[in-house]
Amino acid sequence: MKVSRCPSSHRGVTFRAAHARGRRAISPIVATVLIVAVTLVASVAIAGFVFGVFGTSTNSAQVAVTAASLRSADFLTTNAGITFTCGAASGSFLTLSNTGTAGSQVTAATINWAGQTNSYSLAVGSTCTVGASGSASATQNMLFSSAKMLTVSATAGGTFTGSVTLASGAVLIFTGTFQ
């Protein structure tokens, strides 16, 4: 038995019969326009994600600890203080800089030394504002006077880590070496 294939039929249904049932493909021009449109939408979405076009805050603080100058003699177990103030750099201090468009308040700090975490708060009645970029207070110094206590006395050359907490809830991590 010989089977012949007829180019005008498929599984017993002729192409003319299938066309008569209303099955038609979209035109090549419409298909091309749809593909280009989908590609453009996808590329805009990806570019927005990669380059931060979407979801960026126009008014935010971008604060970082840019210097840590802590003297070991200021951080002894015999000292009693657990507060800091802000002002001109002197003694033991951390320098904070803001490159953002909004200011922020410093509320607390920690210093980790010899396996111990030591917490410091803003002195009562004082403020510590790190202003927006370009302002006079965009760079601020957190001052630790010579009465700052550690659980274990600091040693010159010893490495410490720590954090500074802002009113926004942001936590800035820093590291340094006692002088």
ROMIKE-334004 format. One record per residue: residue in three letters; z, x, y of N, C-alpha, C in turn. Coordinates in steps of 0.02 Angstrom, whole numbers, plus 50000, padded with zeros to 5 digits. Example, Ala and Ser with C-alpha at 12.3 -4.5 7.8 and 13.67 -1.06 7.14 Angstrom:
2
ala503905066049716503905061549775503905066049835 ser503545064249888503575068449947503945064550002 
END
This chain:
179
met500005004249942500005000050000500005004450061 lys499565002950105499465006950164499765003350224 val500195007150262500505004350321500135007050382 ser499925002650424499595004950484500035003550545 arg500005007950590500395006950652499925005050707 cys500094999850738499694997450793500044999150858 pro499725002750904500065004750966500244998851011 ser499984993150997500134987451041500694983051013 ser501074985450962501624981350936502214985850918 his502784982850917503384986350897503804981450857 arg503934983050794504314978750748504024971650746 gly503404971350746503084964950739503014961050804 val503264963550859503214960050923502734963950966 thr502234960750990501754964251032502054965351101 phe501804970651134502054972251201501894966551249 arg501364963351238501194957651281501704952151273 ala501944951051213502434945751201503104947651234 ala503304954051231503924956251262503874955551338 his503304957151365503194956651437503194949351458 ala502974945151416502944938051432503644935051434 arg504144938051400504824935551400505194937351465 gly504924941151509505224942551573505564949351577 arg505474953651529505774960251531505324964851571 arg505594967051627505204971751668505664977251692 ala505414983051699505794988851724505754988851801 ile506244992451832506214993051905505654997951923 ser505414997251981504865001652001505115008752012 pro504695013752004504895020652014505155022052085 ile504905018552134505125019652203505835017252212 val506005011352185506685008652189507165013252151 ala506965015652092507385020152053507535026552091 thr507035029352125507125035452163507605034252222 val507535028752256507975027152313508695026352288 leu508795022952232509465022152204509775028852185 ile509405033152154509665039752134509855043852196 val509445043852247509595047552308510225044752342 ala510295038152344510875035052375511515036852338 val511505036452272512095038152232512275045552242 thr511785049852243511895057052254512205058352322 leu511975055052374512255056052441512975053652444 val513125047952416513815045352416514275050152379 ala514055052552321514465057152282514575063752319 ser514055066352352514135072752388514595072052448 val514575066452483515035065352540515745064852515 ala515855061452460516535060852432516805067652410 ile516405071552377516615078252355516735082752415 ala516295082652464516395086752524517035084752560 gly517165078352564517785076052596518405078552560 phe518385078652495518955081152457519025088652465 val518475092352457518505099652460518675102252529 phe518385099552580518485102052648519025098352686 gly519365093652655519925090252686519735085352741 val519135082552738518925077752789519345071452785 phe519505069352723519885063252714520625065052704 gly521065061052730521775061752717522125067352755 thr521825070252804522175075452842522575072152897 ser523155074952907523585072252959523415075853024 thr523325072153077523135075153140523745077553179 asn524345075753157524945077553194525485079753145 ser525475086153126525965088553078526195095553095 ala526795097153073527075103853082526855108253024 gln526685114453038526495119352988526945125453000 val527565125052978528065130152993528125134952934 ala528215141452949528315146552898528825151552922 val529185154652875529635160052891529215166352895 thr529165169352954528725175152964529095181752965 ala529765181652970530145187852968530855186352946 ala531155191052909531845190452887532185197052902 ser532645197052949533005203052967533755201652961 leu534025202952901534725201552887535085208152873 arg535635209252910536025215452901536565214152849 ser536635218752802537125217752748537835217252775 ala537995220652829538675220352858538845213352884 asp538335209252898538455202452923538575197452866 phe538475199552805538525194952748539015197752696 leu539655196752709540185199252666540615193452641 thr540965194552586541405189452559542005188152605 thr542175193052648542755192252692542595188052754 asn541955187052768541765183052826541855175652810 ala541905171552862542075164452851541535159552872 gly541035161652910540555156952938540035154552889 ile539825148252898539295145452857538805141552900 thr538745143452964538275140053009537795145053040 phe537275142353071536785146453108536625142953173 thr536355146653220536105143853283535395146453293 cys535075144353347534405146853362534405149853432 gly534015155153441533965158453506533575164753501 ala533685169253550533325175653553533535179953494 ala533055183653466533185187853408533715193153423 ser534255193053384534765198253388535185197953325 gly535455203553304535865203753243535455201853182 ser535735197453142535395195053082535035188553098 phe534395188253082534005182253100533405181353055 leu533145175253054532515173453022532055171053078 thr531435172953077530945170553126530505165253094 leu530455159553127530035153953105529465153053154 ser528865151953129528285150853171527925144553150 asn527675140753199527335134453186526615135053209 thr526145133753165525435133653183525165126453184 gly525605121653175525405114653173525405111453241 thr525215105153243525155101453306525775097453324 ala526285097553282526915094053296527495098753284 gly528045097553318528645101553310529075098853253 ser529605102553237530065100453185530755103353199 gln531255100253170531945102453176532165106153113 val532535111653121532825115153065533515112153052 thr533665110452989534305107252974534765111452930 ala534485115652887534905119452840534545125652816 ala534925130052785534635136152755535055138152695 thr534755141752649535115144752593534915152052588 ile535375156052562535225163052546535465164152474 asn535015166452432535175167752362535255175352354 trp535845177352333535995184452326536465185252266 ala536335190052225536755191852167536895185752123 gly536385181552113536445175852069536815169952099 gln536985170252163537355164952197536925161952252 thr536985155352261536645151952316537165150352369 asn537045152752430537495151752486537155147252537 ser537485141752556537185136752600537445137452671 tyr536995136352720537165136752790536885130552825 ser537265128052874537045122252912537015123952986 leu536685119753023536615120653095537305119753127 ala537485124253172538135123953206538195117353243 val538785114453242538915108153276538765108753350 gly538405103853377538235103853447537615107853466 ser537295111153418536695115053434536085111853401 thr535505113753426534875111353398534435117353383 cys533975116353337533505121653319532825118453309 thr532435118153364531785115053363531245120353362 val530785119753314530195124053312529635119753340 gly529405121453401528905117353435528205118053406 ala527765113853431527065113953410526735120553430 ser526205122153396525815128253410525625128453484 gly525705134153515525535134953585526105133453633 ser526645130453608527215128953652527675135053655 ala528135134953703528605140453712529065141253652 ser529185135853615529635136153558529265136053490 ala528625137853490528245137953427528505143353381 thr528825148453408529165153553369529905153053385 gln530315152353334531035151453344531415156253297 asn531985158553320532405163053280533035159453259 met533165159553194533795156853167534285162753166 leu534835162053202535315167553209535915166653163 phe536065171853125536665171953083537125177153115 ser537675174853145538125179553179538475183853127 ser538895188353149539215193053103539785189753063 ala539835183353065540355179853027540055175352974 lys539555177652940539225173652888539455175852820 met539695171252781539985172852716539475172252660 leu539525176852612539175176352549539695176252494 thr539535173352437539995173252381540105180352355 val539575184452355539605191452337539355195352396 ser539715200452419539525204352478538825207352470 ala538445207252524537765209952524537785217552523 thr537265220552497537195227752494536535229652527 ala536555234752571535935236952603535425238952550 gly534805236652559534275238052511534215232752457 gly534695228152454534675222752404534185217352424 thr533835214652375533335209452388533655202552383 phe533505198352432533745191452432533155186752436 thr533275180552418532795175152428533165169552464 gly532805164652486533135159152520532655153652538 ser532935148652572532525143052594532785140452661 val532325137552698532495134152761532255127052754 thr532685122152770532515115152763532395112152832 leu531835108652839531655105252902531855097952898 ala531905094752956532085087652960531585083352922 ser530965085452917530445081652882530545081852806 gly531005086152783531105086952711530735092952682 ala530315096052722529945101952699530445107652688 val530325111552635530745117252619530315123552622 leu530515128352663530155134652671530505140052631 ile530145143552589530435148752546530305155552579 phe530795160052575530715166752602531055171752556 thr530885178052567531205183552531531255189552578 gly531715194052564531805199852606532285204852575 thr532425210052613532875215252592533415216152644 phe534045216352623534595217452670534525224352700 gln534655224652765534635231052802535315234252802 
END
